[in-house]
Amino acid sequence: MNFENIEQLIKLVKENELKKFKYKDYEHEIELDFTEENAPVASMPASMPQGTADSAQAQSSNEDQSASDDSEGQEVKAQMVGTFYLQEEKELTDPIIKVGDQVKSGDVIGYIEAMKVMNEVTSDVDGEVTDILVEHGSNVEYDQPIIKVK
């Protein structure tokens, strides 16, 4: 099973809004779990190169941003594993957002680089940016808070 097939499989599972999916044949096994109590999981055979398994796990992450209630507002979280940037270039010159800026649902607040691709990070809440929790160029994990919005 090559990486393109895995990507197509993940896309089909997401499009059909399945919460769990498991495929197994004589050579390969893949299991996707999008239930809320579990972080997205993709398991590959031991013979698969490490980078491919990591990439598949990052790709299987739920693409939607999630917001969590907080006494000081809500958080916009990372939808995948990668490196977070406040602008499209790696050298910070003009960040997309700053503390005090107003954001609306759907606004681009930054980018996560994964597998040499810059993926837009969009806000899923409206409000004022009260804190930027991740520095430009820092690694982020899936579901890690990136900014706080009040």
N, C-alpha and C positions, 0 to 999 in steps of 0.2 A: 504494500500500500504506500503510494508516494504522498508527498506533502500536499499536492493539489487535490488528491482524492480526500484527504483528511479535511481540508478547508471546505470542500463541497459538502461533505458529510455534516460538518458543524453548521454550515449555512442552512442545510435542509432541516436539521433538528431545531434550529432557532426559528425558522420560518413556520414550522408546524407547531411551535410553542410546546414542545415536549420538555418535560422536567428531567427525565432520565432516559438514557439510551445506552445500550451495550451491544457491541458487535464482536464476534469471535469467529475466526476460521483457523485453519491448520497453521498458518504462519503469523497471524496478527490478532491483536485484541485491543479494542478501544472502548472506553467507558466514559460517558459524559454525564455529569450530574449538575443540574441547574437549580436544585431545590434550595430554598432560602436558608436552611440550617447548615448547608454545606457550601464551602467555597467551590467554584467550578473545578472539576478534576478531569484530566485526560490521562489515561494510562496507556503506555505503549510497551511493546516487548523490549526486553533488555538489549536486543541486538540493534535497536533503532538508535541512531546517533543522538547524543544528549541534546544538542541544540535544537533538533527537530521536535523532540518531546516538549522542551521548554516553550518553543514557539507555538506548538499546538495548544498548550495550556493557556498561553497568553491569548491566542485567537479564540479559544472557547469561552473566554470570559464574557460575561454579559455586557453587551455594548452600551446598554442604557446606564446613565449616571444615576446614582441613588443619593437621596438626601436623608439625613437623619435628624430628628428633632433634638435640639440642644437648648439649654436654658438661655444661651446667648444667640440663638438663631439656628440656622441649618448649615450643613456641610455639603459641599460638592466633592464627590469621591472619584478616585481613579477607576476607569472601567477596564484597565488592563495593566499588566506589568511592563515596565519600561523606564525610560528617562524622561522626566518632566521638564518642559521648557515654557517660559512665559512669552515667547515669541517664536517665529518659525526658524530663526537662525540660532546657532549654538552660542554665539557671543552676544550677551545681553546689551542691547543698545536702546530699545524702545519696547518695554513690556506691554502686552495687550491690556492687562488690568493692573490696577494699583489699589491699595487700601483707600476706601472712600468712594471708589467708582460704583456706579449703579449698573447692575447686570439684570438681564431678563432671561427667562427660560429660552434656551436655544442659542444664546450668545456664546461665541468661542472665548474661552478663558485661558487657553494654553494648548500645548501639544504634548503628546507622549510619543517618543520615538521607540518603536519596537520593530525589530528585524529590518533596520535601515529605512523604515517608513515613518513619516511624521503623521500621526493620527490626531485629529482635532479633539479637544476636550471641550464639551459644551456644558453650560450651566443648566440645571433642571429646576432651578428656583429663581424667583425674582427678589431683588433687594439690593442692599448696599454691602459691598465687600468690607468686612470688618477685620479680616486677618488672612494673610497668605501663609499657609502652613508648610509649604514645600518650597525650597530654594530652587532657582533656575539651574538646571543641569543635574538635579538630584534624582536618584533612582526611586521609583515608587512601586508599591505592591498593589495588587488588585484590592479594591475597596478601601484604599488608604485615603483619608481626608486630604484634600488639596487646598480648599479655601473655605472660610466661614462667611456666611451671608446672613445679614439681619434684616 
